[in-house]
Amino acid sequence: MTQQFTVTGMKCGHCEAAVTRAIKQLDPAAAVTIDRAANSVQVESSQPRDAIAAAIREEGYEVAD
């Protein structure tokens, strides 16, 4: 299932990599697409939305509800 998140605080490629890594630790098969300019993270994963959002927050980024 594809899930869309609004994530703020990503300022560089390292930030994108950290978010991607956090999601992939939760679900190694996840497909992650990030549009930093739009604060958008799209995730194709069977993991629950709350779990993905928590993984992103643990990296220090804000996830809008």
ABEGO torsion letter per residue (X at the ends): XBBBBBBBGBABAAAAAAAAAAAAAABAABBBBBBAAAGBBBBBBABBAAAAAAAAAAAGBBBBX
